[in-house]
Amino acid sequence: MTADFLARGERVAIRRLARTDRAEFTRLARQNAEQHRPWLFPPTTDEEFDTYYARLQEPVRDGFAICLADTGELAGYVTINNIVHGAFRCGALGYGGFLPGRGLVTEGVALVVRYAFEQLGLHRLEVNIQPDNDRSLALVRRLGMRREGYSPDFLFIDGAWRDHERWAITAEMLERG
């Protein structure tokens, strides 16, 4: 399992999310459903995971597993959506955790950010966060992202259009950080 890691931190490592993660991912998503609501709705069934995984195979997306570095156990996940190359070289991050309150997702997202800039050739990553999602807002602040704006009725989540704060980081910000 460790041979598949793309990057390794102090406590976690990242690798590409695999189809074989389905059972563990959906079990953990079901166990952690309350912590994710109303912000996230990760796949909790085999069918939902298969649809999610198929979308991650599109050229405009990439999906990563955050794993405990010593055991390989899934600690969370990160996606890069809406990847655009060329002059823009940007993507939108999404993430969620399965072992809350330990900072593992922060460490994993930081590894994905560095990987996206250094290996995927992206220049900018954006995150859109509902204003009441204090944990996610704290995560982007810890990573040194900047708040760039506020978008009313930005994303359709859980049956309604939700306001979001827009945050971003560029490769230069990471280098200065």
PyMOL commands that place a pseudoatom at each C-alpha (Angstrom):
pseudoatom trace, name=CA, resn=MET, resi=1, chain=A, elem=C, hetatm=0, pos=[0.000, 0.000, 0.000]
pseudoatom trace, name=CA, resn=THR, resi=2, chain=A, elem=C, hetatm=0, pos=[2.726, 2.504, 0.918]
pseudoatom trace, name=CA, resn=ALA, resi=3, chain=A, elem=C, hetatm=0, pos=[4.340, 2.104, -2.506]
pseudoatom trace, name=CA, resn=ASP, resi=4, chain=A, elem=C, hetatm=0, pos=[1.261, 3.820, -3.993]
pseudoatom trace, name=CA, resn=PHE, resi=5, chain=A, elem=C, hetatm=0, pos=[1.737, 7.012, -1.959]
pseudoatom trace, name=CA, resn=LEU, resi=6, chain=A, elem=C, hetatm=0, pos=[2.243, 10.132, -4.059]
pseudoatom trace, name=CA, resn=ALA, resi=7, chain=A, elem=C, hetatm=0, pos=[3.404, 12.204, -1.083]
pseudoatom trace, name=CA, resn=ARG, resi=8, chain=A, elem=C, hetatm=0, pos=[3.944, 11.580, 2.585]
pseudoatom trace, name=CA, resn=GLY, resi=9, chain=A, elem=C, hetatm=0, pos=[3.657, 13.891, 5.575]
pseudoatom trace, name=CA, resn=GLU, resi=10, chain=A, elem=C, hetatm=0, pos=[4.333, 13.435, 9.246]
pseudoatom trace, name=CA, resn=ARG, resi=11, chain=A, elem=C, hetatm=0, pos=[1.145, 11.455, 9.961]
pseudoatom trace, name=CA, resn=VAL, resi=12, chain=A, elem=C, hetatm=0, pos=[-0.636, 10.999, 6.637]
pseudoatom trace, name=CA, resn=ALA, resi=13, chain=A, elem=C, hetatm=0, pos=[0.147, 10.201, 3.053]
pseudoatom trace, name=CA, resn=ILE, resi=14, chain=A, elem=C, hetatm=0, pos=[-1.848, 10.694, -0.128]
pseudoatom trace, name=CA, resn=ARG, resi=15, chain=A, elem=C, hetatm=0, pos=[-2.505, 8.390, -3.025]
pseudoatom trace, name=CA, resn=ARG, resi=16, chain=A, elem=C, hetatm=0, pos=[-5.048, 8.270, -5.810]
pseudoatom trace, name=CA, resn=LEU, resi=17, chain=A, elem=C, hetatm=0, pos=[-8.456, 7.102, -4.675]
pseudoatom trace, name=CA, resn=ALA, resi=18, chain=A, elem=C, hetatm=0, pos=[-9.003, 3.573, -5.988]
pseudoatom trace, name=CA, resn=ARG, resi=19, chain=A, elem=C, hetatm=0, pos=[-12.079, 1.567, -6.892]
pseudoatom trace, name=CA, resn=THR, resi=20, chain=A, elem=C, hetatm=0, pos=[-10.953, -0.902, -4.209]
pseudoatom trace, name=CA, resn=ASP, resi=21, chain=A, elem=C, hetatm=0, pos=[-11.534, 1.828, -1.574]
pseudoatom trace, name=CA, resn=ARG, resi=22, chain=A, elem=C, hetatm=0, pos=[-15.296, 1.500, -2.065]
pseudoatom trace, name=CA, resn=ALA, resi=23, chain=A, elem=C, hetatm=0, pos=[-16.157, -0.656, 0.980]
pseudoatom trace, name=CA, resn=GLU, resi=24, chain=A, elem=C, hetatm=0, pos=[-13.950, 1.250, 3.438]
pseudoatom trace, name=CA, resn=PHE, resi=25, chain=A, elem=C, hetatm=0, pos=[-14.926, 4.666, 2.026]
pseudoatom trace, name=CA, resn=THR, resi=26, chain=A, elem=C, hetatm=0, pos=[-18.678, 4.057, 2.123]
pseudoatom trace, name=CA, resn=ARG, resi=27, chain=A, elem=C, hetatm=0, pos=[-18.504, 2.492, 5.605]
pseudoatom trace, name=CA, resn=LEU, resi=28, chain=A, elem=C, hetatm=0, pos=[-16.606, 5.513, 6.936]
pseudoatom trace, name=CA, resn=ALA, resi=29, chain=A, elem=C, hetatm=0, pos=[-18.900, 7.947, 5.112]
pseudoatom trace, name=CA, resn=ARG, resi=30, chain=A, elem=C, hetatm=0, pos=[-21.923, 6.309, 6.782]
pseudoatom trace, name=CA, resn=GLN, resi=31, chain=A, elem=C, hetatm=0, pos=[-20.228, 6.387, 10.200]
pseudoatom trace, name=CA, resn=ASN, resi=32, chain=A, elem=C, hetatm=0, pos=[-19.353, 10.077, 9.804]
pseudoatom trace, name=CA, resn=ALA, resi=33, chain=A, elem=C, hetatm=0, pos=[-22.533, 11.297, 8.116]
pseudoatom trace, name=CA, resn=GLU, resi=34, chain=A, elem=C, hetatm=0, pos=[-23.493, 13.569, 11.028]
pseudoatom trace, name=CA, resn=GLN, resi=35, chain=A, elem=C, hetatm=0, pos=[-20.142, 15.377, 11.032]
pseudoatom trace, name=CA, resn=HIS, resi=36, chain=A, elem=C, hetatm=0, pos=[-20.415, 16.045, 7.286]
pseudoatom trace, name=CA, resn=ARG, resi=37, chain=A, elem=C, hetatm=0, pos=[-23.976, 17.389, 7.301]
pseudoatom trace, name=CA, resn=PRO, resi=38, chain=A, elem=C, hetatm=0, pos=[-25.099, 19.827, 6.011]
pseudoatom trace, name=CA, resn=TRP, resi=39, chain=A, elem=C, hetatm=0, pos=[-21.842, 20.611, 4.198]
pseudoatom trace, name=CA, resn=LEU, resi=40, chain=A, elem=C, hetatm=0, pos=[-20.998, 17.355, 2.434]
pseudoatom trace, name=CA, resn=PHE, resi=41, chain=A, elem=C, hetatm=0, pos=[-22.763, 14.284, 1.184]
pseudoatom trace, name=CA, resn=PRO, resi=42, chain=A, elem=C, hetatm=0, pos=[-20.023, 11.773, 0.352]
pseudoatom trace, name=CA, resn=PRO, resi=43, chain=A, elem=C, hetatm=0, pos=[-21.076, 8.466, -1.192]
pseudoatom trace, name=CA, resn=THR, resi=44, chain=A, elem=C, hetatm=0, pos=[-22.461, 6.022, 1.361]
pseudoatom trace, name=CA, resn=THR, resi=45, chain=A, elem=C, hetatm=0, pos=[-23.536, 3.179, -0.940]
pseudoatom trace, name=CA, resn=ASP, resi=46, chain=A, elem=C, hetatm=0, pos=[-21.702, 1.082, -3.514]
pseudoatom trace, name=CA, resn=GLU, resi=47, chain=A, elem=C, hetatm=0, pos=[-23.744, 2.665, -6.323]
pseudoatom trace, name=CA, resn=GLU, resi=48, chain=A, elem=C, hetatm=0, pos=[-23.020, 6.216, -5.124]
pseudoatom trace, name=CA, resn=PHE, resi=49, chain=A, elem=C, hetatm=0, pos=[-19.316, 5.422, -4.805]
pseudoatom trace, name=CA, resn=ASP, resi=50, chain=A, elem=C, hetatm=0, pos=[-19.203, 3.916, -8.302]
pseudoatom trace, name=CA, resn=THR, resi=51, chain=A, elem=C, hetatm=0, pos=[-20.775, 7.090, -9.733]
pseudoatom trace, name=CA, resn=TYR, resi=52, chain=A, elem=C, hetatm=0, pos=[-18.381, 9.286, -7.725]
pseudoatom trace, name=CA, resn=TYR, resi=53, chain=A, elem=C, hetatm=0, pos=[-15.371, 7.205, -8.785]
pseudoatom trace, name=CA, resn=ALA, resi=54, chain=A, elem=C, hetatm=0, pos=[-16.426, 7.305, -12.463]
pseudoatom trace, name=CA, resn=ARG, resi=55, chain=A, elem=C, hetatm=0, pos=[-16.597, 11.115, -12.316]
pseudoatom trace, name=CA, resn=LEU, resi=56, chain=A, elem=C, hetatm=0, pos=[-13.076, 11.181, -10.868]
pseudoatom trace, name=CA, resn=GLN, resi=57, chain=A, elem=C, hetatm=0, pos=[-11.845, 9.498, -14.058]
pseudoatom trace, name=CA, resn=GLU, resi=58, chain=A, elem=C, hetatm=0, pos=[-12.834, 12.528, -16.140]
pseudoatom trace, name=CA, resn=PRO, resi=59, chain=A, elem=C, hetatm=0, pos=[-9.853, 14.656, -17.257]
pseudoatom trace, name=CA, resn=VAL, resi=60, chain=A, elem=C, hetatm=0, pos=[-11.203, 17.686, -15.358]
pseudoatom trace, name=CA, resn=ARG, resi=61, chain=A, elem=C, hetatm=0, pos=[-11.097, 15.879, -11.976]
pseudoatom trace, name=CA, resn=ASP, resi=62, chain=A, elem=C, hetatm=0, pos=[-8.637, 14.071, -9.744]
pseudoatom trace, name=CA, resn=GLY, resi=63, chain=A, elem=C, hetatm=0, pos=[-9.345, 12.194, -6.524]
pseudoatom trace, name=CA, resn=PHE, resi=64, chain=A, elem=C, hetatm=0, pos=[-7.025, 11.457, -3.623]
pseudoatom trace, name=CA, resn=ALA, resi=65, chain=A, elem=C, hetatm=0, pos=[-7.225, 9.319, -0.517]
pseudoatom trace, name=CA, resn=ILE, resi=66, chain=A, elem=C, hetatm=0, pos=[-5.759, 10.703, 2.691]
pseudoatom trace, name=CA, resn=CYS, resi=67, chain=A, elem=C, hetatm=0, pos=[-4.323, 7.687, 4.506]
pseudoatom trace, name=CA, resn=LEU, resi=68, chain=A, elem=C, hetatm=0, pos=[-2.675, 7.171, 7.852]
pseudoatom trace, name=CA, resn=ALA, resi=69, chain=A, elem=C, hetatm=0, pos=[0.980, 6.891, 6.852]
pseudoatom trace, name=CA, resn=ASP, resi=70, chain=A, elem=C, hetatm=0, pos=[1.720, 3.960, 9.140]
pseudoatom trace, name=CA, resn=THR, resi=71, chain=A, elem=C, hetatm=0, pos=[-1.330, 1.761, 8.438]
pseudoatom trace, name=CA, resn=GLY, resi=72, chain=A, elem=C, hetatm=0, pos=[-2.802, 2.968, 5.139]
pseudoatom trace, name=CA, resn=GLU, resi=73, chain=A, elem=C, hetatm=0, pos=[-6.237, 3.376, 6.798]
pseudoatom trace, name=CA, resn=LEU, resi=74, chain=A, elem=C, hetatm=0, pos=[-8.463, 5.963, 5.103]
pseudoatom trace, name=CA, resn=ALA, resi=75, chain=A, elem=C, hetatm=0, pos=[-8.521, 9.200, 7.087]
pseudoatom trace, name=CA, resn=GLY, resi=76, chain=A, elem=C, hetatm=0, pos=[-10.230, 11.348, 4.455]
pseudoatom trace, name=CA, resn=TYR, resi=77, chain=A, elem=C, hetatm=0, pos=[-10.344, 12.355, 0.829]
pseudoatom trace, name=CA, resn=VAL, resi=78, chain=A, elem=C, hetatm=0, pos=[-9.605, 15.304, -1.430]
pseudoatom trace, name=CA, resn=THR, resi=79, chain=A, elem=C, hetatm=0, pos=[-10.874, 16.038, -4.903]
pseudoatom trace, name=CA, resn=ILE, resi=80, chain=A, elem=C, hetatm=0, pos=[-9.698, 18.559, -7.425]
pseudoatom trace, name=CA, resn=ASN, resi=81, chain=A, elem=C, hetatm=0, pos=[-12.615, 19.502, -9.660]
pseudoatom trace, name=CA, resn=ASN, resi=82, chain=A, elem=C, hetatm=0, pos=[-12.986, 21.780, -12.670]
pseudoatom trace, name=CA, resn=ILE, resi=83, chain=A, elem=C, hetatm=0, pos=[-9.325, 21.468, -13.608]
pseudoatom trace, name=CA, resn=VAL, resi=84, chain=A, elem=C, hetatm=0, pos=[-8.390, 23.885, -16.370]
pseudoatom trace, name=CA, resn=HIS, resi=85, chain=A, elem=C, hetatm=0, pos=[-4.932, 23.903, -17.951]
pseudoatom trace, name=CA, resn=GLY, resi=86, chain=A, elem=C, hetatm=0, pos=[-3.484, 26.424, -20.384]
pseudoatom trace, name=CA, resn=ALA, resi=87, chain=A, elem=C, hetatm=0, pos=[-3.157, 29.987, -19.155]
pseudoatom trace, name=CA, resn=PHE, resi=88, chain=A, elem=C, hetatm=0, pos=[-5.514, 29.414, -16.189]
pseudoatom trace, name=CA, resn=ARG, resi=89, chain=A, elem=C, hetatm=0, pos=[-4.012, 26.246, -14.583]
pseudoatom trace, name=CA, resn=CYS, resi=90, chain=A, elem=C, hetatm=0, pos=[-6.604, 26.152, -11.823]
pseudoatom trace, name=CA, resn=GLY, resi=91, chain=A, elem=C, hetatm=0, pos=[-8.796, 23.685, -9.964]
pseudoatom trace, name=CA, resn=ALA, resi=92, chain=A, elem=C, hetatm=0, pos=[-11.381, 23.639, -7.178]
pseudoatom trace, name=CA, resn=LEU, resi=93, chain=A, elem=C, hetatm=0, pos=[-10.700, 21.619, -4.039]
pseudoatom trace, name=CA, resn=GLY, resi=94, chain=A, elem=C, hetatm=0, pos=[-13.208, 19.581, -2.095]
pseudoatom trace, name=CA, resn=TYR, resi=95, chain=A, elem=C, hetatm=0, pos=[-12.371, 17.486, 0.965]
pseudoatom trace, name=CA, resn=GLY, resi=96, chain=A, elem=C, hetatm=0, pos=[-13.761, 15.538, 3.860]
pseudoatom trace, name=CA, resn=GLY, resi=97, chain=A, elem=C, hetatm=0, pos=[-12.471, 13.601, 6.833]
pseudoatom trace, name=CA, resn=PHE, resi=98, chain=A, elem=C, hetatm=0, pos=[-13.253, 10.340, 8.562]
pseudoatom trace, name=CA, resn=LEU, resi=99, chain=A, elem=C, hetatm=0, pos=[-11.179, 10.762, 11.743]
pseudoatom trace, name=CA, resn=PRO, resi=100, chain=A, elem=C, hetatm=0, pos=[-12.268, 14.194, 12.994]
pseudoatom trace, name=CA, resn=GLY, resi=101, chain=A, elem=C, hetatm=0, pos=[-10.471, 16.552, 15.301]
pseudoatom trace, name=CA, resn=ARG, resi=102, chain=A, elem=C, hetatm=0, pos=[-6.935, 15.349, 14.723]
pseudoatom trace, name=CA, resn=GLY, resi=103, chain=A, elem=C, hetatm=0, pos=[-5.754, 17.683, 11.938]
pseudoatom trace, name=CA, resn=LEU, resi=104, chain=A, elem=C, hetatm=0, pos=[-5.273, 14.809, 9.514]
pseudoatom trace, name=CA, resn=VAL, resi=105, chain=A, elem=C, hetatm=0, pos=[-7.379, 16.387, 6.760]
pseudoatom trace, name=CA, resn=THR, resi=106, chain=A, elem=C, hetatm=0, pos=[-5.414, 19.631, 7.043]
pseudoatom trace, name=CA, resn=GLU, resi=107, chain=A, elem=C, hetatm=0, pos=[-2.182, 17.696, 6.611]
pseudoatom trace, name=CA, resn=GLY, resi=108, chain=A, elem=C, hetatm=0, pos=[-3.638, 15.709, 3.696]
pseudoatom trace, name=CA, resn=VAL, resi=109, chain=A, elem=C, hetatm=0, pos=[-5.032, 18.761, 1.893]
pseudoatom trace, name=CA, resn=ALA, resi=110, chain=A, elem=C, hetatm=0, pos=[-1.634, 20.466, 2.278]
pseudoatom trace, name=CA, resn=LEU, resi=111, chain=A, elem=C, hetatm=0, pos=[0.006, 17.451, 0.588]
pseudoatom trace, name=CA, resn=VAL, resi=112, chain=A, elem=C, hetatm=0, pos=[-2.529, 17.575, -2.263]
pseudoatom trace, name=CA, resn=VAL, resi=113, chain=A, elem=C, hetatm=0, pos=[-1.990, 21.327, -2.715]
pseudoatom trace, name=CA, resn=ARG, resi=114, chain=A, elem=C, hetatm=0, pos=[1.769, 20.860, -3.002]
pseudoatom trace, name=CA, resn=TYR, resi=115, chain=A, elem=C, hetatm=0, pos=[1.297, 17.868, -5.328]
pseudoatom trace, name=CA, resn=ALA, resi=116, chain=A, elem=C, hetatm=0, pos=[-1.111, 19.844, -7.527]
pseudoatom trace, name=CA, resn=PHE, resi=117, chain=A, elem=C, hetatm=0, pos=[1.365, 22.685, -7.905]
pseudoatom trace, name=CA, resn=GLU, resi=118, chain=A, elem=C, hetatm=0, pos=[4.538, 20.627, -8.260]
pseudoatom trace, name=CA, resn=GLN, resi=119, chain=A, elem=C, hetatm=0, pos=[3.339, 17.530, -10.143]
pseudoatom trace, name=CA, resn=LEU, resi=120, chain=A, elem=C, hetatm=0, pos=[0.102, 18.478, -11.901]
pseudoatom trace, name=CA, resn=GLY, resi=121, chain=A, elem=C, hetatm=0, pos=[1.372, 21.892, -12.998]
pseudoatom trace, name=CA, resn=LEU, resi=122, chain=A, elem=C, hetatm=0, pos=[-1.525, 23.861, -11.518]
pseudoatom trace, name=CA, resn=HIS, resi=123, chain=A, elem=C, hetatm=0, pos=[-0.991, 27.449, -10.388]
pseudoatom trace, name=CA, resn=ARG, resi=124, chain=A, elem=C, hetatm=0, pos=[-4.126, 28.165, -8.374]
pseudoatom trace, name=CA, resn=LEU, resi=125, chain=A, elem=C, hetatm=0, pos=[-6.521, 26.149, -6.216]
pseudoatom trace, name=CA, resn=GLU, resi=126, chain=A, elem=C, hetatm=0, pos=[-9.866, 27.448, -5.033]
pseudoatom trace, name=CA, resn=VAL, resi=127, chain=A, elem=C, hetatm=0, pos=[-12.133, 26.322, -2.201]
pseudoatom trace, name=CA, resn=ASN, resi=128, chain=A, elem=C, hetatm=0, pos=[-15.775, 27.309, -1.793]
pseudoatom trace, name=CA, resn=ILE, resi=129, chain=A, elem=C, hetatm=0, pos=[-17.083, 27.057, 1.769]
pseudoatom trace, name=CA, resn=GLN, resi=130, chain=A, elem=C, hetatm=0, pos=[-20.471, 27.688, 3.321]
pseudoatom trace, name=CA, resn=PRO, resi=131, chain=A, elem=C, hetatm=0, pos=[-20.097, 30.570, 5.822]
pseudoatom trace, name=CA, resn=ASP, resi=132, chain=A, elem=C, hetatm=0, pos=[-21.193, 28.496, 8.833]
pseudoatom trace, name=CA, resn=ASN, resi=133, chain=A, elem=C, hetatm=0, pos=[-18.704, 25.694, 8.167]
pseudoatom trace, name=CA, resn=ASP, resi=134, chain=A, elem=C, hetatm=0, pos=[-16.252, 26.770, 10.863]
pseudoatom trace, name=CA, resn=ARG, resi=135, chain=A, elem=C, hetatm=0, pos=[-14.044, 23.675, 10.614]
pseudoatom trace, name=CA, resn=SER, resi=136, chain=A, elem=C, hetatm=0, pos=[-13.458, 24.088, 6.901]
pseudoatom trace, name=CA, resn=LEU, resi=137, chain=A, elem=C, hetatm=0, pos=[-12.835, 27.818, 7.261]
pseudoatom trace, name=CA, resn=ALA, resi=138, chain=A, elem=C, hetatm=0, pos=[-10.258, 27.080, 9.955]
pseudoatom trace, name=CA, resn=LEU, resi=139, chain=A, elem=C, hetatm=0, pos=[-8.584, 24.531, 7.657]
pseudoatom trace, name=CA, resn=VAL, resi=140, chain=A, elem=C, hetatm=0, pos=[-8.083, 26.985, 4.774]
pseudoatom trace, name=CA, resn=ARG, resi=141, chain=A, elem=C, hetatm=0, pos=[-6.789, 29.624, 7.180]
pseudoatom trace, name=CA, resn=ARG, resi=142, chain=A, elem=C, hetatm=0, pos=[-4.257, 27.128, 8.586]
pseudoatom trace, name=CA, resn=LEU, resi=143, chain=A, elem=C, hetatm=0, pos=[-3.074, 26.457, 5.037]
pseudoatom trace, name=CA, resn=GLY, resi=144, chain=A, elem=C, hetatm=0, pos=[-2.532, 30.163, 4.364]
pseudoatom trace, name=CA, resn=MET, resi=145, chain=A, elem=C, hetatm=0, pos=[-5.294, 30.586, 1.807]
pseudoatom trace, name=CA, resn=ARG, resi=146, chain=A, elem=C, hetatm=0, pos=[-6.795, 34.011, 1.215]
pseudoatom trace, name=CA, resn=ARG, resi=147, chain=A, elem=C, hetatm=0, pos=[-10.476, 34.921, 1.241]
pseudoatom trace, name=CA, resn=GLU, resi=148, chain=A, elem=C, hetatm=0, pos=[-11.361, 36.346, -2.143]
pseudoatom trace, name=CA, resn=GLY, resi=149, chain=A, elem=C, hetatm=0, pos=[-15.062, 36.929, -1.917]
pseudoatom trace, name=CA, resn=TYR, resi=150, chain=A, elem=C, hetatm=0, pos=[-18.576, 35.925, -1.070]
pseudoatom trace, name=CA, resn=SER, resi=151, chain=A, elem=C, hetatm=0, pos=[-21.010, 34.317, -3.518]
pseudoatom trace, name=CA, resn=PRO, resi=152, chain=A, elem=C, hetatm=0, pos=[-24.708, 34.243, -2.637]
pseudoatom trace, name=CA, resn=ASP, resi=153, chain=A, elem=C, hetatm=0, pos=[-26.665, 31.219, -3.890]
pseudoatom trace, name=CA, resn=PHE, resi=154, chain=A, elem=C, hetatm=0, pos=[-23.458, 29.693, -5.254]
pseudoatom trace, name=CA, resn=LEU, resi=155, chain=A, elem=C, hetatm=0, pos=[-23.928, 25.892, -5.060]
pseudoatom trace, name=CA, resn=PHE, resi=156, chain=A, elem=C, hetatm=0, pos=[-27.017, 23.690, -4.920]
pseudoatom trace, name=CA, resn=ILE, resi=157, chain=A, elem=C, hetatm=0, pos=[-26.534, 21.509, -1.832]
pseudoatom trace, name=CA, resn=ASP, resi=158, chain=A, elem=C, hetatm=0, pos=[-29.101, 19.500, 0.111]
pseudoatom trace, name=CA, resn=GLY, resi=159, chain=A, elem=C, hetatm=0, pos=[-32.051, 20.885, -1.811]
pseudoatom trace, name=CA, resn=ALA, resi=160, chain=A, elem=C, hetatm=0, pos=[-31.190, 24.600, -1.720]
pseudoatom trace, name=CA, resn=TRP, resi=161, chain=A, elem=C, hetatm=0, pos=[-28.846, 27.175, -3.216]
pseudoatom trace, name=CA, resn=ARG, resi=162, chain=A, elem=C, hetatm=0, pos=[-26.191, 27.892, -0.588]
pseudoatom trace, name=CA, resn=ASP, resi=163, chain=A, elem=C, hetatm=0, pos=[-24.038, 30.970, -0.077]
pseudoatom trace, name=CA, resn=HIS, resi=164, chain=A, elem=C, hetatm=0, pos=[-20.274, 30.361, -0.105]
pseudoatom trace, name=CA, resn=GLU, resi=165, chain=A, elem=C, hetatm=0, pos=[-17.080, 32.142, 0.760]
pseudoatom trace, name=CA, resn=ARG, resi=166, chain=A, elem=C, hetatm=0, pos=[-14.415, 31.845, -1.926]
pseudoatom trace, name=CA, resn=TRP, resi=167, chain=A, elem=C, hetatm=0, pos=[-10.860, 31.078, -0.813]
pseudoatom trace, name=CA, resn=ALA, resi=168, chain=A, elem=C, hetatm=0, pos=[-7.747, 30.434, -2.913]
pseudoatom trace, name=CA, resn=ILE, resi=169, chain=A, elem=C, hetatm=0, pos=[-4.046, 29.727, -2.827]
pseudoatom trace, name=CA, resn=THR, resi=170, chain=A, elem=C, hetatm=0, pos=[-1.486, 30.105, -5.610]
pseudoatom trace, name=CA, resn=ALA, resi=171, chain=A, elem=C, hetatm=0, pos=[1.862, 28.423, -6.106]
pseudoatom trace, name=CA, resn=GLU, resi=172, chain=A, elem=C, hetatm=0, pos=[3.594, 31.689, -5.163]
pseudoatom trace, name=CA, resn=MET, resi=173, chain=A, elem=C, hetatm=0, pos=[1.681, 31.875, -1.881]
pseudoatom trace, name=CA, resn=LEU, resi=174, chain=A, elem=C, hetatm=0, pos=[2.809, 28.363, -1.035]
pseudoatom trace, name=CA, resn=GLU, resi=175, chain=A, elem=C, hetatm=0, pos=[6.431, 29.220, -1.854]
pseudoatom trace, name=CA, resn=ARG, resi=176, chain=A, elem=C, hetatm=0, pos=[6.285, 32.321, 0.383]
pseudoatom trace, name=CA, resn=GLY, resi=177, chain=A, elem=C, hetatm=0, pos=[4.438, 30.481, 3.168]
for i in range(1, 177): cmd.bond("trace and resi %d" % i, "trace and resi %d" % (i + 1))
show_as sticks, trace
zoom trace
